[in-house]
C-alpha cells in the first residue's frame, strides 16, 4: 500500500528502489513500479520522462544513504585507522549477511547496463564510487597516511571486491579477509606530515 503522506515522486522512487533492488532493473516494469507506488503509469511518466531517468534517480537515492552508513561505521569505532577500517568492513559484513541483501545496487545496475556505457545510471554509479574513494582518501589524509589517494584506491578495490565475492559465494570470510588486508595496508603506510 502506497504511503499517501509522501509526494508522488517520493513514492515512485521508493517503489523503484524496492523493486529494482530486489528483482533487477530489466526484470522490473514501469507498470509494476506505478502499481507499487499507487499511481498510474501516466503519472509516473509525468515525473520521469523515461525508465532510464528513473533508474538513474533510483541509484541517486541510494548514494548518500550508503556513504553515510560507511561514515557512521568508521567514525563510531575508537582507535586507529586500521580499527576504523575493520569496523567499516564489519558494517558491510552485517549488511551483506542479511537475507534480503541482493548485492551492491550500484554494481548490479551497472552490470545490467554494461551494453549501454552512456546510460545516466552508470554516471550516477561512477560518481558514487568516486565519492566513497575520495572519502577514504580524506580520512587517510586526516589520519596522516602517506599516499592517502593510492591507499584509498587499494582499500576501495578490496571493499568492492569483497562485496562482489560475497554476492557470488555468500561466504563472509571474503569480507573478513578483505578487512584484514585493508587494515594491513594502512598499518604499513608511513606517517606523513601532510597530504
NUFIKE-753902 format. One record per atom (N, C-alpha, C): residue in three letters; x, y, z. Coordinates in steps of 0.2 Angstrom, whole numbers, padded with zeros to 4 digits, always signed. Layout:
BEGIN
ALAXYZ;...
//
This chain:
BEGIN
UNK+0004-0006+0000;UNK+0000+0000+0000;UNK+0004+0006+0000;UNK+0003+0011-0005;UNK+0007+0017-0005;UNK+0006+0022+0001;UNK+0011+0025+0003;UNK+0011+0030+0008;UNK+0008+0037+0005;UNK+0002+0038+0007;UNK-0001+0044+0004;UNK+0002+0051+0007;UNK+0006+0050+0012;UNK+0009+0056+0015;UNK+0015+0058+0011;UNK+0018+0054+0007;UNK+0024+0056+0003;UNK+0022+0059-0003;UNK+0026+0063-0006;UNK+0024+0066-0013;UNK+0024+0060-0018;UNK+0021+0061-0023;UNK+0021+0056-0029;UNK+0028+0054-0031;UNK+0032+0059-0032;UNK+0039+0057-0034;UNK+0043+0053-0029;UNK+0042+0054-0022;UNK+0045+0050-0017;UNK+0042+0043-0017;UNK+0036+0043-0018;UNK+0033+0036-0019;UNK+0035+0032-0025;UNK+0036+0035-0030;UNK+0039+0032-0036;UNK+0046+0030-0035;UNK+0050+0034-0032;UNK+0057+0032-0031;UNK+0057+0027-0026;UNK+0053+0027-0020;UNK+0053+0022-0015;UNK+0051+0015-0019;UNK+0046+0015-0023;UNK+0044+0009-0026;UNK+0049+0006-0031;UNK+0052+0011-0035;UNK+0058+0009-0039;UNK+0064+0006-0035;UNK+0065+0009-0029;UNK+0071+0007-0025;UNK+0069-0001-0023;UNK+0063-0002-0021;UNK+0062-0009-0018;UNK+0062-0014-0024;UNK+0058-0012-0029;UNK+0058-0017-0035;UNK+0064-0018-0039;UNK+0068-0012-0041;UNK+0074-0013-0044;UNK+0079-0017-0040;UNK+0079-0015-0034;UNK+0085-0019-0030;UNK+0083-0026-0029;UNK+0077-0028-0028;UNK+0075-0035-0026;UNK+0075-0039-0033;UNK+0073-0036-0038;UNK+0072-0040-0044;UNK+0077-0038-0050;UNK+0080-0033-0050;UNK+0084-0030-0055;UNK+0080-0025-0060;UNK+0084-0021-0063;UNK+0081-0016-0067;UNK+0077-0019-0074;UNK+0080-0024-0077;UNK+0077-0026-0083;UNK+0071-0030-0081;UNK+0071-0034-0076;UNK+0065-0038-0074;UNK+0059-0034-0071;UNK+0060-0028-0069;UNK+0055-0023-0066;UNK+0052-0019-0072;UNK+0046-0019-0072;UNK+0042-0015-0077;UNK+0040-0008-0074;UNK+0039-0003-0079;UNK+0037+0003-0076;UNK+0029+0002-0073;UNK+0026-0003-0076;UNK+0019-0004-0074;UNK+0019-0006-0067;UNK+0024-0011-0065;UNK+0025-0013-0058;UNK+0027-0008-0053;UNK+0031-0003-0055;UNK+0033+0002-0051;UNK+0027+0007-0050;UNK+0023+0008-0055;UNK+0017+0013-0054;UNK+0012+0009-0050;UNK+0011+0003-0050;UNK+0006-0001-0046;UNK+0009+0000-0039;UNK+0015-0002-0038;UNK+0018-0002-0031;UNK+0017+0005-0028;UNK+0018+0010-0032;UNK+0018+0017-0029;UNK+0011+0020-0029;UNK+0006+0016-0031;UNK-0001+0018-0031;UNK-0003+0023-0035;UNK+0000+0023-0041;UNK-0002+0029-0046;UNK-0003+0025-0053;UNK-0004+0029-0058;UNK-0005+0027-0065;UNK+0002+0027-0068;UNK+0003+0024-0073;UNK+0009+0024-0077;UNK+0010+0031-0080;UNK+0004+0034-0082;UNK+0004+0041-0085;UNK+0007+0046-0080;UNK+0005+0045-0074;UNK+0008+0049-0068;UNK+0015+0048-0067;UNK+0017+0042-0068;UNK+0024+0040-0067;UNK+0028+0044-0072;UNK+0026+0044-0079;UNK+0029+0047-0084;UNK+0029+0055-0084;UNK+0024+0057-0080;UNK+0024+0064-0079;UNK+0030+0067-0075;UNK+0032+0062-0070;UNK+0038+0064-0065;UNK+0044+0062-0068;UNK+0044+0057-0072;UNK+0051+0054-0075;UNK+0049+0053-0083;UNK+0054+0056-0087;UNK+0052+0055-0094;UNK+0054+0048-0097;UNK+0057+0044-0093;UNK+0059+0038-0096;UNK+0061+0033-0090;UNK+0061+0027-0091;UNK+0063+0022-0086;UNK+0070+0023-0085;UNK+0074+0025-0090;UNK+0081+0026-0089;UNK+0083+0032-0084;UNK+0078+0037-0084;UNK+0079+0043-0080;UNK+0077+0040-0073;UNK+0072+0036-0072;UNK+0070+0033-0066;UNK+0076+0029-0063;UNK+0079+0025-0067;UNK+0084+0020-0065;UNK+0090+0025-0062;UNK+0092+0030-0065;UNK+0097+0035-0063;UNK+0095+0038-0056;UNK+0089+0040-0055;UNK+0086+0043-0049;UNK+0086+0038-0043;UNK+0084+0031-0045;UNK+0085+0026-0040;UNK+0092+0025-0037;UNK+0097+0025-0041;UNK+0104+0025-0039;UNK+0105+0031-0035;UNK+0103+0037-0037;UNK+0105+0043-0034;UNK+0102+0043-0027;UNK+0096+0040-0026;UNK+0093+0040-0019;UNK+0097+0035-0015;UNK+0101+0031-0017;UNK+0105+0027-0013;UNK+0112+0030-0011;UNK+0114+0035-0015;UNK+0121+0037-0014;UNK+0122+0040-0007;UNK+0119+0044-0005;UNK+0120+0047+0002;UNK+0119+0042+0008;UNK+0114+0038+0007;UNK+0112+0033+0012;UNK+0118+0028+0013;UNK+0121+0026+0007;UNK+0127+0021+0008;UNK+0133+0025+0011;UNK+0134+0031+0008;UNK+0140+0034+0010;UNK+0140+0036+0018;UNK+0134+0038+0020;UNK+0133+0040+0027;UNK+0134+0033+0032;UNK+0131+0028+0029;UNK+0132+0021+0033;UNK+0140+0020+0034;UNK+0144+0021+0028;UNK+0151+0020+0029;UNK+0154+0024+0034;UNK+0152+0031+0033;UNK+0155+0036+0038;UNK+0153+0034+0045;UNK+0147+0032+0046;UNK+0145+0031+0053;UNK+0149+0025+0056;UNK+0150+0019+0052;UNK+0153+0014+0055;UNK+0161+0015+0056;UNK+0164+0019+0052;UNK+0170+0021+0053;UNK+0171+0026+0059;UNK+0167+0031+0059;UNK+0168+0036+0065;UNK+0166+0033+0071;UNK+0162+0028+0072;UNK+0159+0026+0078;UNK+0165+0021+0082;UNK+0170+0019+0078;UNK+0175+0015+0081;UNK+0180+0019+0084;UNK+0182+0017+0090;UNK+0188+0020+0093;UNK+0194+0017+0090;UNK+0200+0021+0091;UNK+0206+0018+0089;UNK+0209+0021+0083;UNK+0214+0017+0080;UNK+0217+0020+0074;UNK+0214+0018+0068;UNK+0216+0020+0062;UNK+0213+0020+0056;UNK+0212+0012+0054;UNK+0216+0008+0056;UNK+0216+0001+0055;UNK+0209-0002+0058;UNK+0208+0000+0065;UNK+0202-0002+0069;UNK+0196+0001+0065;UNK+0196+0007+0063;UNK+0191+0010+0060;UNK+0189+0007+0053;UNK+0194+0004+0050;UNK+0193+0001+0043;UNK+0189-0006+0045;UNK+0192-0009+0050;UNK+0189-0016+0052;UNK+0181-0015+0054;UNK+0180-0009+0057;UNK+0173-0008+0059;UNK+0169-0006+0052;UNK+0172-0003+0048;UNK+0168-0002+0041;UNK+0167-0008+0038;UNK+0172-0013+0037;UNK+0170-0019+0034;UNK+0166-0024+0038;UNK+0166-0023+0045;UNK+0161-0027+0049;UNK+0154-0024+0048;UNK+0153-0018+0047;UNK+0146-0015+0045;UNK+0144-0018+0038;UNK+0148-0018+0034;UNK+0147-0021+0027;UNK+0145-0029+0028;UNK+0149-0032+0032;UNK+0148-0039+0033;UNK+0141-0040+0036;UNK+0139-0036+0041;UNK+0132-0036+0044;UNK+0127-0035+0038;UNK+0128-0030+0034;UNK+0123-0029+0029;UNK+0123-0034+0024;UNK+0128-0037+0022;UNK+0128-0042+0016;UNK+0126-0049+0019;UNK+0126-0050+0026;UNK+0123-0056+0028;UNK+0116-0056+0029;UNK+0112-0050+0028;UNK+0105-0050+0029;UNK+0102-0054+0023;UNK+0097-0058+0025;UNK+0094-0062+0019;UNK+0091-0059+0013;UNK+0089-0052+0014;UNK+0086-0048+0009;UNK+0092-0045+0005;UNK+0098-0046+0007;UNK+0104-0042+0003;UNK+0104-0046-0004;UNK+0104-0042-0009;UNK+0105-0044-0016;UNK+0111-0042-0019;UNK+0116-0039-0016;UNK+0122-0037-0019;UNK+0122-0029-0018;UNK+0127-0026-0021;UNK+0128-0019-0021;UNK+0123-0017-0027;UNK+0119-0012-0025;UNK+0114-0010-0030;UNK+0118-0006-0036;UNK+0123-0003-0034;UNK+0127+0001-0039;UNK+0130-0004-0044;UNK+0134-0009-0041;UNK+0137-0014-0045;UNK+0132-0018-0050;UNK+0126-0020-0047;UNK+0122-0024-0050;UNK+0119-0020-0056;UNK+0117-0014-0055;UNK+0114-0010-0060;UNK+0119-0009-0066;UNK+0125-0007-0064;UNK+0130-0006-0069;UNK+0131-0013-0073;UNK+0131-0018-0070;UNK+0131-0025-0073;UNK+0126-0026-0078;UNK+0120-0024-0076;UNK+0114-0024-0081;UNK+0114-0020-0087;UNK+0118-0014-0086;UNK+0118-0009-0091;UNK+0125-0009-0095;UNK+0129-0015-0094;UNK+0135-0015-0097;UNK+0135-0013-0104;UNK+0130-0015-0108;UNK+0130-0014-0115;UNK+0128-0007-0117;UNK+0127-0002-0112;UNK+0125+0005-0113;UNK+0129+0009-0109;UNK+0135+0010-0111;UNK+0140+0014-0107;UNK+0139+0021-0106;UNK+0134+0024-0110;UNK+0132+0031-0109;UNK+0126+0032-0105;UNK+0124+0027-0102;UNK+0117+0027-0098;UNK+0118+0032-0092;UNK+0113+0036-0090;UNK+0114+0040-0085;UNK+0115+0037-0078;UNK+0112+0031-0077;UNK+0113+0027-0071;UNK+0121+0025-0070;UNK+0124+0024-0075;UNK+0131+0022-0075;UNK+0135+0028-0072;UNK+0133+0034-0075;UNK+0137+0040-0072;UNK+0135+0041-0065;UNK+0129+0040-0063;UNK+0127+0041-0055;UNK+0131+0036-0051;UNK+0132+0029-0054;UNK+0136+0024-0050;UNK+0143+0026-0050;UNK+0146+0028-0055;UNK+0153+0030-0055;UNK+0154+0036-0050;UNK+0150+0041-0050;UNK+0151+0047-0046;UNK+0150+0044-0038;UNK+0146+0040-0037;UNK+0145+0037-0030;UNK+0152+0033-0028;UNK+0154+0029-0032;UNK+0160+0025-0031;UNK+0166+0030-0030;UNK+0166+0035-0034;UNK+0172+0040-0033;UNK+0171+0044-0027;UNK+0165+0045-0024;UNK+0164+0049-0018;UNK+0166+0044-0012;UNK+0165+0038-0013;UNK+0167+0033-0007;UNK+0175+0033-0007;UNK+0178+0033-0013;UNK+0185+0033-0013;UNK+0188+0039-0011;UNK+0185+0045-0013;UNK+0188+0051-0010;UNK+0187+0052-0003;UNK+0181+0050+0000;UNK+0180+0050+0007;UNK+0186+0046+0011;UNK+0187+0040+0008;UNK+0193+0036+0011;UNK+0199+0040+0011;UNK+0201+0043+0005;UNK+0207+0047+0004;UNK+0207+0052+0010;UNK+0202+0056+0010;UNK+0201+0061+0015;UNK+0203+0059+0022;UNK+0199+0053+0024;UNK+0200+0050+0031;UNK+0208+0048+0032;UNK+0211+0045+0027;UNK+0218+0043+0027;UNK+0222+0049+0028;UNK+0221+0054+0024;UNK+0225+0060+0024;UNK+0224+0063+0031;UNK+0218+0063+0034;UNK+0217+0066+0041;UNK+0221+0062+0046;UNK+0221+0056+0045;UNK+0225+0051+0049;UNK+0232+0051+0048;UNK+0235+0055+0043;UNK+0242+0056+0042;UNK+0245+0050+0038;UNK+0242+0047+0034;UNK+0245+0042+0030;UNK+0248+0045+0023;UNK+0254+0043+0022;UNK+0257+0045+0016;UNK+0253+0042+0010;UNK+0253+0045+0004;UNK+0250+0042-0002;UNK+0243+0040+0000;UNK+0239+0045+0003;UNK+0232+0043+0005;UNK+0228+0041-0001;UNK+0229+0045-0007;UNK+0225+0043-0013;UNK+0226+0036-0015;UNK+0232+0034-0015;UNK+0234+0027-0018;UNK+0231+0022-0013;UNK+0232+0023-0006;UNK+0230+0019-0001;UNK+0222+0018-0001;UNK+0219+0024-0003;UNK+0212+0024-0003;UNK+0209+0020-0009;UNK+0213+0020-0015;UNK+0211+0016-0021;UNK+0212+0009-0019;UNK+0217+0007-0016;UNK+0218+0000-0014;UNK+0213-0003-0009;UNK+0211+0001-0004;UNK+0206-0001+0001;UNK+0199-0001-0003;UNK+0198+0004-0007;UNK+0192+0004-0011;UNK+0191-0003-0015;UNK+0196-0005-0019;UNK+0196-0011-0023;UNK+0195-0017-0018;UNK+0198-0017-0012;UNK+0196-0023-0008;UNK+0189-0022-0006;UNK+0186-0017-0004;UNK+0179-0016-0002;UNK+0175-0018-0008;UNK+0176-0016-0014;UNK+0171-0018-0020;UNK+0172-0025-0021;UNK+0178-0028-0021;UNK+0179-0035-0022;UNK+0176-0039-0017;UNK+0176-0037-0011;UNK+0173-0041-0005;UNK+0166-0041-0006;UNK+0162-0036-0008;UNK+0155-0036-0009;UNK+0153-0040-0015;UNK+0157-0040-0021;UNK+0156-0044-0027;UNK+0157-0052-0025;UNK+0162-0053-0021;UNK+0163-0060-0019;UNK+0158-0063-0014;UNK+0155-0058-0010;UNK+0150-0060-0006;UNK+0144-0062-0009;UNK+0142-0058-0015;UNK+0137-0059-0019;UNK+0137-0066-0022;UNK+0143-0068-0025;UNK+0144-0074-0028;UNK+0144-0080-0023;UNK+0148-0079-0018;UNK+0149-0085-0014;UNK+0145-0085-0007;UNK+0142-0080-0005;UNK+0139-0079+0001;UNK+0143-0082+0007;UNK+0149-0080+0007;UNK+0154-0083+0012;UNK+0157-0077+0015;UNK+0155-0075+0022;UNK+0158-0069+0025;UNK+0166-0069+0026;UNK+0169-0075+0025;UNK+0176-0075+0025;UNK+0179-0070+0020;UNK+0176-0069+0014;UNK+0179-0064+0010;UNK+0179-0057+0012;UNK+0174-0055+0016;UNK+0174-0048+0019;UNK+0179-0048+0025;UNK+0179-0053+0029;UNK+0184-0053+0034;UNK+0191-0053+0032;UNK+0192-0056+0027;UNK+0199-0056+0024;UNK+0201-0050+0021;UNK+0196-0047+0017;UNK+0197-0040+0014;UNK+0198-0035+0020;UNK+0195-0036+0025;UNK+0196-0031+0031;UNK+0203-0032+0034;UNK+0205-0038+0034;UNK+0212-0039+0037;UNK+0217-0036+0032;UNK+0216-0037+0025;UNK+0221-0034+0020;UNK+0221-0027+0020;UNK+0215-0024+0021;UNK+0214-0016+0021;UNK+0218-0014+0028;UNK+0217-0017+0033;UNK+0220-0015+0039;UNK+0228-0015+0039;UNK+0230-0021+0036;UNK+0237-0021+0034;UNK+0240-0016+0030;UNK+0236-0014+0025;UNK+0238-0009+0020;UNK+0239-0002+0024;UNK+0234+0000+0028;UNK+0235+0006+0031;UNK+0240+0006+0037;UNK+0241+0000+0040;UNK+0246+0000+0046;UNK+0253+0000+0043;UNK+0254-0002+0037;UNK+0261-0002+0034;UNK+0262+0005+0030;UNK+0257+0009+0030;UNK+0258+0016+0026;UNK+0261+0020+0031;UNK+0267+0023+0029;UNK+0271+0028+0033;UNK+0267+0034+0035;UNK+0269+0037+0040;UNK+0265+0043+0043;UNK+0268+0049+0039;UNK+0264+0054+0038;UNK+0266+0059+0034;UNK+0264+0066+0038;UNK+0268+0071+0036;UNK+0266+0077+0040;UNK+0260+0081+0037;UNK+0259+0080+0030;UNK+0253+0082+0027;UNK+0252+0078+0020;UNK+0246+0079+0017;UNK+0245+0075+0011;UNK+0246+0079+0005;
//
